[in-house]
Amino acid sequence: METFGKILLLLVISKSLIFTEGKTVDLLTSAGLPSSIEDEEILRIIGQNKSQGFSENFTFVELVDNLRNYTEIIEDNLWTTNNDIYKTNPYYDDFSEEIDQEARRLLQIVPAFDPGAGDVSPECKRQSNIFHRELNKFSLWALKMYDATAKMPSGLLNGNVNQFGDFDECIGIEGSEGIRGQYCLAYLQLDFDQSRPDLKYLHRLLHSHYAFRSNFSDPGHRVPRFSTINWAICTPAACSPHDVESSLRHAITNYASQTGFKISVKVDREMCQIQRTESYTKETIIVGLFFLGILAFSMMAGICDHYDIPTNNIVQAFSLKQNLEKLFSTNRSDGDIGTLHGIRALNALMLIVAHKSMALFFNPYANRTEMSEFLGKPWTVLGRAASLYTDPFIMISGLLTSYSFIGRLNRNGKLNISNEYISRLMRLVPTLGALILFCTYIMPFIGSGPQWNLVVTHHADICKKTWWRNFLFIHNYFGFENMCLTHTHHLGIDTQLFAISPLFIILLYKKPKIGAIILTIIAVFSTFLRYYVTYFRRLNNYVFFGTSIRQLFDTANLSYILPSHRLTVYIIGIFLGYLLRNYPKGFKLNQKFTYVGWTLSSLLCLAAFIGPAPMGAIDYIYNPVHAATYNAFAPIGWCALFGWLAFVSHTGNTNSWISKLFAWKGFLITTRLSYAIYLTQFPVFFYNVGQTRTAENYGFFRMILSFKELLWIIFTAAILTLFFDLPFQNIKTILLKKSKSSKAEKSSKIE
């Protein structure tokens, strides 16, 4: 067929050479696009062939090859947009009548958005007029601007309402007279006439059964504005966000005024983007060099370690070889409570699943309504109960703190509290600091996308202003929406509880009965606080259909991120640590008591996990009693089984498969990674959300259990652990040893 086409092309040209003079011959290129070759051009090609050493008599193959090359040159030039000559359609003069007719037909079927409509700036209006002029000429850059803007899709009643257009096509536009493409993701709020019951169900389907309810005023960087529609607009860069909002409102009013729907419009400045041309900031370069320096220093220390080159202890602490061996070591330390590693791993995995399910709500889906109906099933409690999975970490923190402090009190009779605080800070601050530096100064420059500024750049901007709160561990008191790296609120809670733990533990150690009574009263009061605030402020820790974004933030700010509301499980941990120190291995419980303990703790755990499942149904109506009961007692029930398992396993009262499973040595590795996994999961999630450019079909298991994403979380956690967490733990150990040896020397001199 290709040979036949060449022969046909040659015959047409030959005929035109013989029978026409000074006339234009219309040809079709291989792409099906009209191209025009003058007789003089054909002669020029033949003349070029002669000049290249060919004989005056052309062979058939030579002539066809040269004509083929010529049509390819024209085809390439037609789609070249970097050349100024093609800032307009070069073929418009030859085909003006045909192009005008085709443009009218196209724009009648799918009208173009007018960026210059409404109350806009003069420059925006001027560039918009140029855009429409060139669009009517079918100039390529104008067609791209028209093409990149979102259009009315199919599947609206299945939730396909978020339209991202074509981000890369839009910001890559370079038009005539210096026009550049600007991508804006506008927010639309769709309300309906309440006197029209016929529209109620349509509105519900469009909004995917109101999985979340949101408004323009809700913060959208941490929890998605689910019921707000995202609509992509590609405009000239001279149009400000205000111009885009004004023109979009003008366009929508024309279409929606005769319907029962009312559409509100908002365009945020941060959601309008152009091609990034600025160079890296000074801070970004410095931070980048810092990370490269740490990498090089760790590798150099590892090489010195490998070849036994003498170095000091601080250099040795950064040895990549040593830290790799430590990370993957399965040797247990003395007094290690084996099952705690499995408990950490299980809850860390479930927390990843729950957090990922929240992150997925940022993305557009062609079947979002179907997705919501699927998530209304009872077993999706797995993702809705995110708050539960942090409670075992708080309990474990209290347990290990109590276990460690009481061990020191048994040996020395006193605690060096200042050393404990310093040790704690050296454990947390370097890794947290590295993450804040990366997310603030590096991450904004490593990607792009429709929501990149919302979920990545906006977080970086908050961190630039409020990073100091994180290092003082008071950031959880300034509101969920104003927090640098919101997911690190747990560090603030845990550190504040650790700060007051010596008072609790010393009291329990010196006066066990009085201490137990006081701690129990505090735990009961904390439980009462959760119930009271949840009931009277109408909060809910469990994500149900119709939850408003404001309600979620209020729940976080008024209960979830306050240490006074998380004291119950921390005190349970303190009691467990105390019991494990006073009931060593070999202590045997009564068999009936053991059976009752397993039964009761299992029932409490199941009640906490499965009990609230009906609250996840699509038709569930909020009940403050349900919400308050869940918030008050679910943490206790969920931690009950894990606390019981840790106690009976460590004291040797069980040898069951579940005890062996949770005490598996491989979980020692996940324990060393757990802190970094907790820190890195949301940056990975938000990176993927920010990069998402198109809607896809939602599939629960395929998306929730994304092994690629899980591997990235583990990989980034390993990097953070190897280059920051473990090195500074090594330095902490070195400094504490020096402190102990210097004190020993002083005491020996005094003696």
CORFENMO-V20690 format. One record per backbone hydrogen bond with DSSP energy under -1.0 kcal/mol. CO is the residue of the C=O (numbers start at 0). NH is the residue of the N-H. E is the energy in kcal/mol with one decimal. If there is no record, write none. Layout:
# CORFENMO-V20690
((CO;NH;E) (CO;NH;E))
This chain:
# CORFENMO-V20690
((0;4;-2.2) (1;5;-1.9) (2;6;-2.4) (3;7;-2.5) (4;8;-2.6) (5;9;-2.5) (6;10;-2.5) (7;11;-2.3) (8;12;-2.3) (9;13;-3.1) (10;14;-2.6) (11;15;-2.1) (12;16;-2.3) (13;17;-1.7) (14;18;-3.0) (15;19;-1.7) (24;36;-1.6) (26;34;-2.1) (28;31;-2.0) (32;28;-2.0) (34;26;-2.3) (36;24;-1.1) (37;41;-1.8) (38;42;-2.4) (39;43;-2.2) (40;44;-2.2) (41;45;-2.4) (42;46;-2.8) (43;47;-2.3) (44;48;-2.2) (45;49;-2.0) (46;50;-2.2) (47;51;-1.1) (48;53;-1.6) (49;52;-1.7) (58;62;-2.0) (59;63;-2.2) (60;64;-2.5) (61;65;-2.1) (62;66;-2.2) (63;67;-2.6) (64;68;-2.4) (65;69;-1.8) (66;70;-2.2) (67;71;-1.9) (68;72;-1.8) (69;73;-2.2) (70;74;-2.3) (71;75;-2.5) (72;76;-2.5) (73;77;-2.1) (74;78;-1.0) (76;79;-1.2) (82;85;-2.0) (83;86;-1.8) (88;91;-1.6) (90;94;-1.8) (94;98;-2.9) (95;99;-2.5) (96;100;-1.9) (97;101;-2.5) (98;102;-2.9) (99;103;-2.2) (100;104;-2.0) (101;105;-2.6) (102;106;-2.7) (103;107;-1.4) (104;108;-1.8) (105;109;-3.0) (113;116;-1.4) (117;119;-1.4) (120;124;-2.2) (121;125;-2.5) (122;126;-2.5) (123;127;-2.1) (124;128;-2.1) (125;129;-1.8) (126;130;-2.3) (127;131;-2.5) (128;132;-2.3) (129;133;-2.7) (130;134;-2.4) (131;135;-2.1) (133;138;-2.9) (134;137;-1.5) (138;142;-2.4) (139;143;-2.2) (140;144;-1.9) (141;145;-2.4) (142;146;-2.8) (143;147;-2.7) (147;165;-1.8) (154;157;-1.2) (154;159;-2.3) (155;158;-1.8) (157;368;-2.4) (158;160;-2.1) (162;231;-2.0) (165;169;-1.9) (166;170;-2.3) (167;171;-1.1) (169;172;-1.6) (172;180;-1.7) (175;178;-1.4) (178;174;-3.5) (179;236;-2.3) (181;234;-2.4) (182;272;-3.3) (183;232;-2.8) (185;230;-2.6) (186;265;-2.2) (187;228;-2.8) (188;263;-2.6) (190;261;-3.4) (192;195;-2.4) (195;198;-1.8) (198;202;-2.6) (199;203;-1.9) (200;204;-2.3) (201;205;-2.6) (202;206;-1.6) (203;208;-2.7) (204;207;-1.7) (206;209;-1.5) (209;545;-2.1) (212;548;-2.5) (214;217;-1.3) (223;225;-1.9) (224;227;-1.5) (228;187;-2.7) (229;162;-2.4) (230;185;-2.8) (231;149;-2.0) (232;183;-2.8) (234;181;-2.3) (235;238;-1.8) (239;243;-2.5) (240;244;-2.6) (241;245;-2.5) (242;246;-2.8) (243;247;-2.5) (244;248;-2.4) (245;249;-2.1) (246;250;-2.2) (247;251;-2.7) (248;252;-2.3) (249;253;-1.3) (250;254;-1.0) (251;255;-3.3) (252;256;-1.6) (255;258;-1.8) (259;192;-2.5) (261;190;-3.0) (263;188;-2.3) (265;186;-3.2) (267;270;-1.1) (268;271;-1.6) (270;184;-2.1) (272;182;-3.2) (280;284;-2.1) (281;285;-2.4) (282;286;-2.7) (283;287;-2.6) (284;288;-2.5) (285;289;-2.2) (286;290;-2.4) (287;291;-2.2) (288;292;-2.6) (289;293;-2.4) (290;294;-2.4) (291;295;-2.8) (292;296;-2.9) (293;297;-2.5) (294;298;-2.1) (295;299;-2.7) (296;300;-2.6) (297;301;-2.1) (297;319;-1.8) (298;302;-2.3) (299;303;-2.5) (300;304;-2.2) (301;305;-2.5) (302;306;-2.4) (303;308;-2.8) (311;315;-2.2) (312;316;-1.7) (314;317;-1.3) (315;318;-1.6) (318;322;-2.4) (319;323;-2.2) (320;324;-2.1) (321;325;-2.1) (322;326;-2.5) (323;327;-2.1) (332;335;-1.7) (336;339;-1.4) (337;340;-1.3) (338;342;-2.1) (339;343;-2.4) (340;344;-2.2) (341;345;-2.6) (342;346;-2.1) (343;347;-2.6) (344;348;-2.2) (345;349;-2.3) (346;350;-2.1) (347;351;-2.0) (348;352;-2.2) (349;353;-2.4) (350;354;-2.8) (351;355;-2.7) (352;356;-2.2) (353;357;-1.4) (354;358;-2.3) (355;359;-2.2) (357;360;-1.0) (358;361;-1.7) (359;362;-1.2) (363;695;-1.1) (366;370;-2.3) (367;371;-2.3) (368;372;-2.2) (369;373;-2.1) (370;374;-2.3) (373;376;-1.4) (376;379;-1.6) (377;380;-1.4) (378;381;-1.6) (379;382;-1.5) (379;383;-1.4) (380;384;-1.9) (384;387;-1.3) (387;390;-1.1) (389;393;-1.5) (390;394;-2.6) (391;395;-2.9) (392;396;-2.1) (393;397;-2.2) (394;398;-2.6) (395;399;-3.0) (396;400;-2.2) (397;401;-2.4) (398;402;-2.9) (399;403;-2.6) (400;404;-2.8) (401;405;-2.6) (402;406;-1.4) (403;407;-1.9) (404;408;-2.6) (405;409;-2.4) (406;410;-1.5) (407;411;-3.5) (408;412;-1.4) (414;416;-1.2) (415;419;-1.7) (416;420;-2.3) (417;421;-2.5) (418;422;-2.7) (419;423;-2.0) (420;424;-2.4) (421;425;-2.4) (422;426;-1.2) (423;427;-1.7) (424;428;-2.8) (427;431;-2.1) (428;432;-3.4) (429;433;-2.2) (430;434;-1.9) (431;435;-2.5) (432;436;-2.5) (433;437;-2.3) (434;438;-3.0) (435;439;-1.9) (436;440;-2.3) (437;441;-1.9) (437;442;-3.0) (441;444;-1.8) (442;445;-1.8) (448;451;-1.3) (450;454;-2.2) (451;455;-2.2) (451;456;-1.5) (452;457;-2.2) (455;459;-2.0) (456;460;-2.4) (457;461;-2.0) (458;462;-2.3) (459;463;-1.9) (461;465;-2.3) (462;466;-1.5) (465;468;-1.4) (466;470;-1.2) (467;471;-1.2) (468;473;-2.3) (473;476;-1.9) (474;477;-1.4) (484;487;-2.8) (485;488;-1.7) (487;490;-1.3) (487;491;-1.0) (488;492;-2.0) (489;493;-2.9) (490;494;-2.5) (491;495;-2.1) (492;496;-2.2) (493;497;-2.3) (494;498;-2.0) (495;499;-1.2) (499;503;-1.2) (500;504;-2.9) (501;505;-2.7) (502;506;-1.8) (503;507;-2.4) (504;508;-2.6) (505;509;-2.7) (506;510;-2.4) (510;514;-3.3) (511;515;-2.5) (512;516;-2.2) (513;517;-2.6) (514;518;-2.7) (515;519;-2.1) (516;520;-2.3) (517;521;-2.3) (518;522;-2.4) (519;523;-2.6) (520;524;-2.5) (521;525;-2.4) (522;526;-2.1) (523;527;-2.6) (524;528;-2.5) (525;529;-1.9) (526;530;-2.1) (527;531;-3.1) (528;532;-2.6) (529;533;-1.9) (530;534;-2.4) (531;535;-2.6) (532;536;-2.1) (533;538;-2.0) (543;546;-2.1) (546;212;-2.6) (547;551;-1.9) (548;552;-2.3) (549;553;-2.5) (550;554;-2.3) (551;555;-2.1) (552;556;-2.9) (553;557;-2.7) (554;558;-1.1) (554;559;-2.3) (555;560;-2.5) (558;561;-1.5) (561;564;-1.5) (562;565;-1.2) (565;569;-1.1) (566;570;-2.8) (567;571;-1.9) (568;572;-2.0) (569;573;-2.0) (570;574;-2.5) (571;575;-2.2) (572;576;-2.6) (573;577;-2.1) (574;578;-2.5) (575;579;-2.7) (576;580;-1.4) (577;581;-1.6) (578;582;-2.2) (583;586;-1.7) (589;593;-2.4) (590;594;-2.3) (591;595;-2.6) (592;596;-2.5) (593;597;-2.4) (594;598;-2.4) (595;599;-3.0) (596;600;-2.3) (597;601;-2.1) (598;602;-2.3) (599;603;-2.4) (600;604;-2.1) (601;605;-2.5) (602;606;-2.6) (603;607;-2.1) (604;608;-1.9) (605;609;-3.4) (609;612;-2.2) (611;614;-1.9) (612;615;-2.2) (613;616;-1.5) (616;619;-1.5) (622;626;-2.1) (623;627;-2.7) (624;628;-2.5) (625;629;-2.4) (626;630;-2.5) (627;631;-2.1) (628;632;-2.4) (629;633;-2.0) (632;636;-2.3) (633;637;-2.8) (634;638;-1.9) (635;639;-1.3) (638;642;-2.7) (639;643;-2.4) (640;644;-2.6) (641;645;-2.2) (642;646;-2.0) (643;647;-2.6) (644;648;-2.0) (645;649;-2.0) (646;650;-2.0) (647;652;-2.8) (650;585;-1.6) (655;659;-2.0) (656;660;-2.6) (657;661;-2.2) (658;662;-1.4) (660;663;-1.4) (661;341;-1.3) (663;666;-1.6) (664;667;-2.1) (665;668;-1.1) (666;670;-1.9) (667;671;-1.6) (668;672;-1.5) (669;673;-1.2) (672;676;-2.8) (673;677;-2.3) (674;678;-1.6) (675;679;-2.5) (676;680;-1.6) (679;683;-1.9) (680;684;-2.6) (681;685;-3.3) (682;686;-1.9) (683;687;-1.9) (684;688;-2.3) (685;689;-2.8) (686;690;-1.6) (695;365;-1.4) (698;702;-2.2) (699;703;-3.2) (700;704;-1.6) (705;709;-2.4) (706;710;-2.5) (707;711;-1.8) (708;712;-2.2) (709;713;-2.4) (710;714;-2.8) (711;715;-2.8) (712;716;-2.3) (713;717;-2.4) (714;718;-2.2) (715;719;-2.3) (716;720;-2.4) (717;721;-2.8) (718;722;-2.2) (719;723;-1.3) (719;724;-1.9) (720;725;-2.9) (723;727;-1.7) (724;728;-1.7) (725;729;-2.4) (726;730;-2.1) (727;731;-2.2) (728;732;-2.2) (729;733;-2.3) (730;734;-2.7) (731;735;-2.5) (732;736;-2.1) (733;737;-2.2) (734;738;-2.4) (735;739;-2.3) (736;740;-2.7) (737;741;-2.6) (738;742;-1.9) (739;743;-2.1) (740;744;-2.2) (741;745;-2.2) (742;746;-2.3) (743;747;-2.0) (744;748;-2.1) (745;749;-2.1) (746;750;-1.9))
